[in-house]
């Protein structure tokens, strides 16, 4: 498969978000940004009475948190902060209401109507002319959305599938608009990131079947923190799409032939997120900003927009998501990551703008365990490590492996508020790497290293002062064996 060119934020490595997926990724990314700026971070148990934010019938576990600078406290649910009104979130859940607000704000939207019966849907589609789009009035994540429907027969088949697969009663029928579709994230008066979402597709190599190419692409998606839980699944739409071009999943496309598997571009159903902020004209960016202003108290959100292929200064807004996912802006399949969490923190805590940040990250999933088990109501993350730290390495030889020495060093390091690791080098050698705010504590720790625990026997200790670099690293102290990776 073709390797895509991706430029991630240097302070947000894949290790920093290891095993964090789905909606939890949104909350974690913003919480981490605030915590790195020195803000106090707390996470709350599921269904906490403190959560006044519209959670859209979803669990709050791992998604509800607060950030405070000591004077100001803000609550967040996923990517949404408490400056976003619940009223606007509710409006965004209803595409027809959203469209009404946008029209009142002179924001361009597609021509369409909400209908219930198959007969009325078909009649209206024939009235406005094909191609058309059909989508549930109160749907999300691209479920039940079909685009570029070319004729009445195709629409009839789609309606049959919708009635068999979903329980939605009302659907929006809209005129289909050609052009690139973008998911745009706006904070205040500025577009922070824009992603061109390309429908699920595979590129032929002249050897493998489409089914195998899908498998290979899904393996690649698993390597992307955002896309890992969003594989391409072969369903009615995929089979129908392939049939329309004379293919099945057993077909073998020619080398470099791109085969589209869906019309809709939702990332949750296999679409590709390509960073494309610089593609948008100032006029289209202003449309995005104006769209948020058309709703009451919606200072930051994501929205979908299609740009006119004949005039890139024009576009239509399809919908707005008040609790939009942001992970793909940080982990695109191609392009340069956009710092949406940074922009949101700038908006809520402007006094932290330009402040030098720690690049440590915390063990998010481990921290959530007590909350998940209802052992506690809230969890406060440890104080943000200082920016300027000291580092030291001790290389220890002797009887120091498989005698409890590594665990002993970890316990003592944690007691002294030190970060780092104790790593097995070989049968008789251990590396102790320490980071701390006070150089004296690191220096005196040598006595602990030399003494060891009861079963160990230290023969020699080599000491080395290191230059501390503020690179991304995990809080706490890790024990590393040959089978572990740092």
C-alpha positions as CSV (number, residue, x, y, z in Angstrom):
1,X,0.0,0.0,0.0
2,X,1.1,3.6,-0.6
3,X,2.7,5.2,2.4
4,X,1.0,8.5,3.2
5,X,2.9,11.6,4.2
6,X,1.8,12.6,7.8
7,X,3.2,15.3,10.1
8,X,2.1,14.8,13.6
9,X,2.4,17.4,16.4
10,X,5.9,16.8,17.9
11,X,4.5,16.9,21.4
12,X,1.7,14.4,20.7
13,X,3.3,11.1,19.7
14,X,1.3,7.9,19.1
15,X,2.7,6.6,22.4
16,X,1.0,9.5,24.2
17,X,-2.4,8.3,23.1
18,X,-1.7,4.5,23.2
19,X,-4.9,2.5,23.5
20,X,-7.1,5.6,23.8
21,X,-9.8,5.3,21.2
22,X,-13.2,6.4,20.2
23,X,-14.9,9.3,21.9
24,X,-12.5,9.1,24.8
25,X,-9.7,10.3,22.5
26,X,-11.5,13.7,22.2
27,X,-11.7,14.3,25.9
28,X,-8.2,13.1,26.6
29,X,-6.6,15.3,24.0
30,X,-8.1,18.5,25.4
31,X,-7.6,17.4,29.0
32,X,-4.0,16.6,28.3
33,X,-3.4,20.0,26.6
34,X,-4.9,21.9,29.6
35,X,-3.0,19.8,32.1
36,X,0.3,20.3,30.3
37,X,-0.3,24.1,30.7
38,X,-0.4,23.6,34.4
39,X,-4.2,23.6,34.9
40,X,-5.7,21.3,37.6
41,X,-7.4,18.3,35.9
42,X,-10.1,16.2,37.4
43,X,-12.0,13.3,35.9
44,X,-15.5,12.2,37.2
45,X,-17.3,8.9,37.5
46,X,-20.0,7.9,35.1
47,X,-23.4,9.6,35.6
48,X,-21.9,12.2,38.0
49,X,-24.5,14.8,39.1
50,X,-21.9,17.5,38.4
51,X,-22.4,17.0,34.6
52,X,-24.8,19.6,33.4
53,X,-23.7,19.2,29.8
54,X,-25.9,17.5,27.3
55,X,-24.4,14.1,26.9
56,X,-26.6,13.0,24.0
57,X,-27.9,9.8,25.8
58,X,-24.3,8.6,26.1
59,X,-22.1,7.5,29.0
60,X,-19.9,10.1,30.6
61,X,-17.2,7.6,31.7
62,X,-13.8,8.9,30.6
63,X,-15.4,11.8,28.8
64,X,-16.4,14.2,31.6
65,X,-13.7,16.3,33.3
66,X,-12.8,19.7,34.6
67,X,-9.9,22.1,34.2
68,X,-9.1,24.9,36.6
69,X,-6.5,27.6,37.0
70,X,-7.4,28.2,40.6
71,X,-9.7,31.1,39.9
72,X,-11.7,29.8,36.9
73,X,-13.2,26.4,36.6
74,X,-14.6,24.9,33.4
75,X,-16.3,21.6,32.8
76,X,-16.0,19.6,29.6
77,X,-17.7,16.6,28.0
78,X,-15.6,15.1,25.2
79,X,-14.6,18.0,22.9
80,X,-17.3,20.3,24.2
81,X,-16.8,22.8,27.0
82,X,-19.4,24.5,29.2
83,X,-19.4,27.7,27.0
84,X,-21.4,25.7,24.5
85,X,-25.1,26.0,25.3
86,X,-27.1,22.8,25.7
87,X,-29.7,24.4,23.6
88,X,-27.4,24.6,20.6
89,X,-26.3,21.0,21.1
90,X,-30.0,19.9,21.0
91,X,-30.6,22.0,17.9
92,X,-27.6,20.3,16.2
93,X,-29.1,16.9,16.8
94,X,-32.1,17.9,14.7
95,X,-30.9,18.6,11.1
96,X,-34.1,20.4,10.1
97,X,-33.9,22.8,13.1
98,X,-30.2,23.4,12.4
99,X,-31.0,24.2,8.8
100,X,-33.7,26.7,9.8
101,X,-31.2,28.6,12.1
102,X,-28.6,28.6,9.3
103,X,-31.1,30.0,6.8
104,X,-32.1,32.7,9.2
105,X,-28.4,33.6,9.6
106,X,-28.1,33.8,5.8
107,X,-25.8,30.8,5.7
108,X,-26.1,28.8,2.4
109,X,-27.6,25.3,2.9
110,X,-28.8,22.6,0.5
111,X,-32.3,22.6,-0.9
112,X,-34.3,19.9,0.9
113,X,-37.3,18.8,3.0
114,X,-38.1,16.5,5.9
115,X,-40.5,13.7,4.9
116,X,-41.9,10.4,6.3
117,X,-43.5,8.1,3.7
118,X,-41.8,6.5,0.8
119,X,-44.3,7.9,-1.6
120,X,-43.7,11.5,-0.4
121,X,-39.9,11.0,-0.5
122,X,-40.0,9.7,-4.0
123,X,-42.4,12.5,-5.2
124,X,-40.2,15.2,-3.7
125,X,-37.0,13.7,-5.2
126,X,-38.7,13.7,-8.6
127,X,-39.7,17.3,-8.1
128,X,-36.2,18.7,-7.2
129,X,-34.4,16.4,-9.6
130,X,-31.7,13.8,-9.3
131,X,-29.2,13.2,-7.9
132,X,-30.4,13.4,-4.3
133,X,-29.3,12.6,-0.8
134,X,-31.3,10.9,1.9
135,X,-30.5,11.0,5.6
136,X,-32.2,10.5,8.9
137,X,-33.6,13.6,10.5
138,X,-31.9,12.7,13.9
139,X,-29.2,10.4,12.7
140,X,-25.4,10.6,13.4
141,X,-22.1,9.0,12.4
142,X,-23.3,8.6,8.8
143,X,-25.8,5.9,9.7
144,X,-28.7,5.7,7.2
145,X,-27.1,8.3,4.9
146,X,-27.1,7.7,1.2
147,X,-25.7,10.2,-1.3
148,X,-25.7,10.7,-5.1
149,X,-28.9,8.7,-5.7
150,X,-29.4,9.0,-9.5
151,X,-32.9,7.8,-10.2
152,X,-36.2,6.7,-8.8
153,X,-35.4,3.0,-9.0
154,X,-32.2,3.5,-7.1
155,X,-34.0,5.6,-4.5
156,X,-36.7,2.9,-4.1
157,X,-34.0,0.3,-3.4
158,X,-32.3,2.6,-0.9
159,X,-35.7,3.1,0.9
160,X,-36.2,-0.6,1.2
161,X,-32.8,-1.0,2.7
162,X,-33.4,1.8,5.2
163,X,-36.7,0.4,6.3
164,X,-35.2,-3.0,6.9
165,X,-32.1,-1.8,8.7
166,X,-33.2,1.3,10.7
167,X,-36.1,2.5,12.8
168,X,-35.9,6.1,11.8
169,X,-39.3,7.5,10.9
170,X,-38.4,10.9,9.3
171,X,-35.8,11.5,6.6
172,X,-34.4,14.6,5.0
173,X,-34.3,14.5,1.2
174,X,-31.8,17.0,-0.3
175,X,-30.5,18.0,-3.6
176,X,-27.0,16.4,-4.1
177,X,-24.2,18.9,-4.6
178,X,-21.0,18.1,-6.4
179,X,-17.8,19.2,-4.9
180,X,-15.3,18.3,-2.1
181,X,-16.7,17.8,1.3
182,X,-14.9,19.1,4.4
183,X,-15.3,18.7,8.1
184,X,-14.3,22.1,9.5
185,X,-13.5,22.9,13.1
186,X,-14.1,26.4,14.2
187,X,-13.1,28.1,17.5
188,X,-14.4,31.6,18.0
189,X,-13.8,33.6,14.8
190,X,-11.2,31.2,13.3
191,X,-11.1,28.0,11.3
192,X,-8.6,25.8,13.1
193,X,-8.6,22.7,10.9
194,X,-10.4,21.4,7.8
195,X,-10.4,17.8,6.7
196,X,-11.3,16.6,3.3
197,X,-13.1,13.3,4.0
198,X,-12.7,10.9,1.1
199,X,-15.2,8.1,0.9
200,X,-13.9,4.6,1.8
201,X,-11.8,3.3,-1.1
202,X,-8.9,0.9,-1.9
203,X,-6.2,1.2,-4.5
204,X,-5.5,-1.8,-6.7
205,X,-2.1,-3.5,-7.0
206,X,-3.0,-5.8,-9.8
207,X,-2.6,-8.9,-7.5
208,X,-5.1,-8.8,-4.6
209,X,-8.9,-8.9,-4.6
210,X,-10.9,-6.0,-3.3
211,X,-11.7,-8.1,-0.2
212,X,-8.0,-8.6,0.5
213,X,-7.2,-4.9,-0.3
214,X,-9.9,-3.9,2.3
215,X,-8.2,-6.2,4.8
216,X,-4.8,-4.6,4.1
217,X,-6.2,-1.1,4.4
218,X,-7.9,-1.9,7.7
219,X,-4.5,-3.1,9.0
220,X,-3.1,0.3,8.1
221,X,-6.0,2.1,9.8
222,X,-5.3,0.2,13.0
223,X,-2.0,2.0,13.2
224,X,-3.7,5.4,13.3
225,X,-4.9,6.3,16.8
226,X,-8.1,7.8,15.5
227,X,-8.9,5.4,12.7
228,X,-8.0,2.2,14.7
229,X,-11.6,1.6,15.7
230,X,-13.1,2.6,12.3
231,X,-12.5,-0.2,9.8
232,X,-14.1,-0.6,6.4
233,X,-16.9,-3.1,6.7
234,X,-18.4,-4.8,3.7
235,X,-22.2,-4.2,3.8
236,X,-25.1,-3.5,1.5
237,X,-23.8,-0.1,0.5
238,X,-20.3,-1.4,-0.4
239,X,-21.7,-4.3,-2.4
240,X,-24.1,-2.0,-4.2
241,X,-21.3,0.5,-5.0
242,X,-19.1,-2.3,-6.4
243,X,-21.9,-3.7,-8.4
244,X,-22.5,-0.3,-10.0
245,X,-19.0,-0.4,-11.6
246,X,-19.2,-4.1,-12.5
247,X,-17.1,-5.3,-9.5
248,X,-17.6,-7.7,-6.6
249,X,-15.3,-8.2,-3.5
250,X,-13.6,-11.0,-5.5
251,X,-12.6,-8.6,-8.3
252,X,-8.9,-7.7,-8.8
253,X,-8.4,-4.0,-9.7
254,X,-5.6,-2.9,-11.9
255,X,-2.5,-1.5,-10.4
256,X,-3.0,2.1,-9.0
257,X,-6.7,1.9,-9.8
258,X,-8.7,3.6,-7.1
259,X,-12.0,1.8,-6.3
260,X,-14.5,3.7,-4.2
261,X,-16.6,1.6,-1.8
262,X,-19.1,4.2,-0.6
263,X,-20.6,7.4,-1.7
264,X,-20.7,9.0,1.7
265,X,-17.4,10.2,3.2
266,X,-18.0,9.5,6.9
267,X,-14.8,8.4,8.6
268,X,-16.7,6.1,10.9
269,X,-17.6,3.9,7.9
270,X,-14.1,3.8,6.4
271,X,-13.5,7.3,5.0
272,X,-10.0,8.8,4.7
273,X,-9.2,12.0,6.6
274,X,-6.9,14.2,4.5
275,X,-5.8,17.5,6.1
276,X,-6.8,20.3,3.8
277,X,-7.2,23.6,5.8
278,X,-5.1,25.5,3.3
279,X,-7.4,24.5,0.4
280,X,-10.3,26.6,1.8
281,X,-10.7,30.1,0.6
282,X,-11.3,32.9,3.1
283,X,-14.8,33.2,1.8
284,X,-15.6,29.5,2.7
285,X,-13.9,29.9,6.0
286,X,-16.1,32.8,6.7
287,X,-19.2,30.7,5.9
288,X,-18.0,28.2,8.5
289,X,-17.6,30.9,11.1
290,X,-21.0,32.5,10.3
291,X,-22.6,29.0,10.6
292,X,-21.7,28.8,14.3
293,X,-22.8,32.3,14.9
294,X,-26.2,31.5,13.6
295,X,-26.9,29.2,16.6
296,X,-27.2,30.5,20.2
297,X,-23.9,30.3,22.2
298,X,-21.9,27.9,20.0
299,X,-18.3,29.3,20.2
300,X,-16.7,26.1,19.0
301,X,-17.9,23.1,17.0
302,X,-17.4,21.0,13.9
303,X,-19.4,21.4,10.7
304,X,-19.7,19.7,7.3
305,X,-19.4,21.9,4.2
306,X,-19.3,21.1,0.4
307,X,-17.3,23.6,-1.7
308,X,-18.7,24.5,-5.1
309,X,-16.3,22.9,-7.7
310,X,-16.9,25.8,-10.1
311,X,-16.4,28.6,-7.6
312,X,-14.3,27.7,-4.6
313,X,-15.5,30.9,-2.8
314,X,-18.9,29.3,-2.4
315,X,-20.2,26.4,-0.4
316,X,-23.2,24.9,1.4
317,X,-23.3,23.8,5.1
318,X,-24.7,20.4,5.5
319,X,-24.8,20.1,9.3
320,X,-23.2,21.2,12.6
321,X,-21.9,18.9,15.3
322,X,-21.7,20.6,18.7
323,X,-19.8,17.7,20.2
324,X,-17.6,16.9,17.2
325,X,-14.8,14.4,17.2
326,X,-11.4,16.1,16.9
327,X,-9.0,13.1,16.7
328,X,-8.6,13.1,12.9
329,X,-7.4,16.7,13.1
330,X,-4.5,15.5,15.2
331,X,-4.0,12.2,13.4
332,X,-4.8,12.6,9.7
333,X,-4.2,9.9,7.2
334,X,-2.3,12.5,5.2
335,X,-1.1,16.0,5.9
336,X,-0.1,18.1,8.9
337,X,-1.9,17.8,12.2
338,X,-3.9,20.8,13.4
339,X,-3.8,21.8,17.1
340,X,-7.5,21.9,17.9
341,X,-7.0,21.2,21.6
342,X,-4.6,24.1,21.8
343,X,-7.2,26.4,20.2
344,X,-9.9,25.3,22.6
345,X,-7.6,25.9,25.6
346,X,-6.7,29.3,24.3
347,X,-10.4,30.1,24.2
348,X,-11.3,28.9,27.7
349,X,-8.0,29.9,29.5
350,X,-6.5,32.8,27.5
351,X,-4.0,33.5,30.3
352,X,-2.2,30.3,29.3
353,X,-1.6,31.4,25.7
354,X,2.1,31.2,24.8
355,X,2.9,29.6,28.2
356,X,5.7,27.1,28.0
357,X,4.3,23.6,28.5
358,X,5.4,20.4,30.0
359,X,5.4,17.5,27.5
360,X,4.7,14.7,30.0
361,X,1.6,12.7,29.6
362,X,-0.3,10.6,32.2
363,X,-1.7,7.1,32.2
364,X,-5.3,7.9,31.3
365,X,-6.8,4.4,31.1
366,X,-5.2,3.3,34.4
367,X,-6.5,6.5,36.1
368,X,-10.1,5.7,34.9
369,X,-10.2,2.3,36.6
370,X,-11.2,3.5,40.1
371,X,-13.9,5.6,38.5
372,X,-15.2,2.7,36.4
373,X,-15.5,0.6,39.5
374,X,-17.2,3.4,41.4
375,X,-14.5,3.2,44.0
376,X,-14.2,7.1,43.9
377,X,-16.4,9.9,42.6
378,X,-13.5,11.9,41.1
379,X,-9.8,11.5,40.3
380,X,-7.4,14.4,40.4
381,X,-4.4,14.0,38.1
382,X,-1.0,14.6,39.7
383,X,0.4,18.1,39.5
384,X,1.9,18.9,36.1
385,X,5.7,18.3,36.2
386,X,7.9,21.3,36.0
387,X,9.3,22.5,32.7
388,X,12.9,22.6,33.8
389,X,14.0,19.3,35.3
390,X,17.2,17.4,36.0
391,X,18.1,14.0,34.6
392,X,20.6,11.4,35.7
393,X,21.5,7.8,34.8
394,X,22.9,5.1,37.0
395,X,24.3,2.0,35.4
396,X,24.3,-0.8,38.1
397,X,26.0,-4.1,37.9
398,X,25.8,-7.1,40.3
399,X,23.1,-9.4,41.4
400,X,20.3,-7.1,40.5
401,X,17.9,-9.0,38.2
402,X,15.2,-11.4,39.3
403,X,15.8,-10.5,43.0
404,X,13.2,-7.7,43.3
405,X,15.8,-4.9,42.7
406,X,13.9,-3.2,39.9
407,X,10.7,-3.1,41.9
408,X,12.6,-1.8,44.9
409,X,14.0,1.1,42.8
410,X,10.6,1.9,41.5
411,X,9.1,2.2,45.0
412,X,11.9,4.4,46.2
413,X,11.7,6.6,43.1
414,X,8.0,7.2,43.6
415,X,8.5,8.0,47.2
416,X,10.9,10.7,46.2
417,X,8.6,12.1,43.4
418,X,11.0,11.0,40.7
419,X,10.0,10.0,37.2
420,X,11.9,7.6,34.9
421,X,12.6,3.9,34.6
422,X,14.6,1.0,35.8
423,X,15.6,-1.1,32.8
424,X,17.2,-4.5,32.6
425,X,20.2,-4.3,30.2
426,X,21.5,-7.9,30.6
427,X,21.8,-10.6,33.3
428,X,24.0,-8.6,35.5
429,X,23.3,-5.0,34.6
430,X,20.5,-2.5,35.2
431,X,20.0,1.1,34.0
432,X,18.3,3.5,36.3
433,X,17.1,6.6,34.6
434,X,15.8,9.4,36.8
435,X,14.1,12.8,36.2
436,X,13.3,15.2,39.1
437,X,12.8,18.8,39.9
438,X,15.7,18.9,42.4
439,X,19.2,17.9,41.5
440,X,20.1,17.1,45.1
441,X,17.4,14.5,45.3
442,X,18.8,12.8,42.1
443,X,22.3,12.9,43.5
444,X,21.5,11.4,46.9
445,X,19.4,8.7,45.3
446,X,22.8,7.1,44.5
447,X,22.8,5.7,48.0
448,X,19.5,3.9,47.4
449,X,20.9,2.5,44.1
450,X,24.0,1.2,45.9
451,X,22.2,-0.2,48.9
452,X,19.5,-2.1,47.0
453,X,17.0,-4.5,48.6
454,X,17.8,-7.5,50.8
455,X,18.2,-10.0,48.0
456,X,20.3,-7.9,45.7
457,X,24.0,-7.4,45.7
458,X,25.4,-4.2,44.0
459,X,29.0,-4.5,42.8
460,X,29.4,-1.2,40.9
461,X,27.5,2.0,40.1
462,X,28.4,4.3,37.2
463,X,26.9,7.8,37.5
464,X,26.1,10.1,34.6
465,X,24.5,13.6,34.6
466,X,22.3,14.0,31.6
467,X,20.8,17.1,29.9
468,X,17.0,17.0,30.4
469,X,15.0,17.5,27.2
470,X,11.3,18.3,27.4
471,X,10.3,15.5,25.1
472,X,7.0,13.6,25.4
473,X,7.3,11.1,28.2
474,X,5.0,9.3,30.6
475,X,4.6,10.3,34.2
476,X,5.4,7.8,36.9
477,X,8.2,5.3,37.0
478,X,8.3,2.2,34.8
479,X,10.1,-1.1,35.2
480,X,11.3,-2.3,31.8
481,X,12.4,-5.9,31.0
482,X,13.7,-7.3,27.7
483,X,10.1,-8.0,26.6
484,X,8.9,-4.5,27.3
485,X,9.3,-1.3,25.2
486,X,10.0,2.1,26.7
